[in-house]
Amino acid sequence: MISGSFLIAAFVVAIAVMILAISKWGIHPFLAIMGVSLLLAISVGLPLDDVPQIIGKGFSSIFASIGIVIILGTLIGLILEKTGAAIRLADLIVRLIGPKYPQLAMLLIGWVVSVPVFCDSGFIIVNPIRKWLGKKSNCPSATLTVALAAGLMVSHVLIPPTPGPVAAAGMIGLENNLILIIGFGVLVSFFPLLAALFYATYIGKRVTSADDLDVESISNAYNENDLPSGTASIFPIILPIVLMASGSVAAFMDQGTPLKSVVVFLGKPVIALAAGLLSALPLLMRSKKMKELYDITQESLKVSGPIIFITAAGSVLGQVIVEAGFVGYIQQNAGALQSLGLFFPFIVAAILKSAQGSSTVALTTTAGLMGLYTSSSSLMYVLGLTTPVDASLVVMAIGAGAMTVSHANDSYFWVVTNFGKLTPQDGYRTQTAVTGIMGVTAMAFIWVLSLIF
């Protein structure tokens, strides 16, 4: 019989080896997590004949629940990117807010654009607008860089259909209630965005960017006539949200109502995002890029594939931990852990994010460790987080940790510093600092919400 102390030691060593493998040894997260899962399963004495089945069970559960959702969300985002719809969304916000508040405009542009588009791509897409707005408003370039990067990061880790939050929600057990995650994501976003706004204004006066703000080249990159309409641009984002929200409301209707079946069906994430994809096709038609749909689909599979497989690997690790009896041991000694509550997933995600750089890996790995909120053999149960609202707050806490912090081992850090024309040292003063501030601020607000809900 394996002792509880050995299980704890094996778990700690497994996490440490995984972090080292990813961050120091340059091993791909998929191989690192799968390898650690296999070694952990063997070291804790799981029957060798059962190990393949345990791995298969954890791996396949992701494909059965959220794999298609991630692919569809990525595909919609790429269509918005390729057709200029993402830039149109940014332009609408600039017009709404006006040039007098450029930091706020950049912050909200990033927040909206990163819902369907990865933050790395989002920064590159919106960067010409950032430079254009900086020239028009005479706002320090670093201020706008920090504001844009912060806005992109917040929705990247908190709001579906961005794949990271979608994956985390599915692994926690909320794959059919994404509208709850969206609602909490929007609500939780407010305070980290506000903190980022103040910090961007503060640090922008103290950091000098090498960005020369060449307004002529910016104007050439930003052609108004080539962009789709605002309605067409936002519809592929709004439609899935409306359908999922309607499906959640319909779940409370009387049983046997024909309308209920239809609305609940349309509100399923896979169906809602499929509808969003169909509504995005006119964007390709208008821009005469329908022939590129095959290539865009191929690219989306390349982009979403690593996320799905890393997510599946995280699920395998979580399954091994459950089968090893780790959760059962914690349940018997749950006093100290229960006192951590929502801070436990935040701390784990923050450690993973800081150690290996990827917010998506931090999101999915931590969610895999937490397990289903409906399962009595999960860490969620140990922490007393057993309702849909509790599970939603856990996803938010994981998201807050997954942005704490972005530094040199994060590709997004280099996108922001390179396109923002900042030195690496100034990158730490801007990007690293603001993600730390946002993560802690978000977690503080999540804790307050947990007292209310």
Secondary structure, DSSP 8 states (H G I E B T S, - for coil): ---HHHHHHHHHHHHHHHHHHHHTS---HHHHHHHHHHHHHHHTT--TTTHHHHHHHHHHHHHHHTHHHHHHHHHHHHHHHHTTHHHHHHHHHHHHH-TT-HHHHHHHHHHHHTTTS-HHHHHHHHHHHHHHHHHHHT--HHHHHHHHHHHHHHHHHHSTTSHHHHHHHHHHT-TT-HHHHHHHHHHHHHHHHHHHHHHHHHHHTT--------HHHHHHH--GGGS--HHHHHHHHHHHHHHHHHHHHHTTS-TT-HHHHHHHHHHSHHHHHHHHHHHHHHHHHHTT-GGGHHHHHHHHHHHHHHHHHHHHHHHHHHHHHHHHTHHHHHHHT-HHHHHHTTHHHHHHHHHHHHHH--HHHHHHHHHHHH--TT-TTSHHHHTT--SHHHHHHHHHHHHHHTTS---TT-HHHHHHHHHTT--HHHHIIIIIHHHHHHHHHHHHHHHHHHHH-
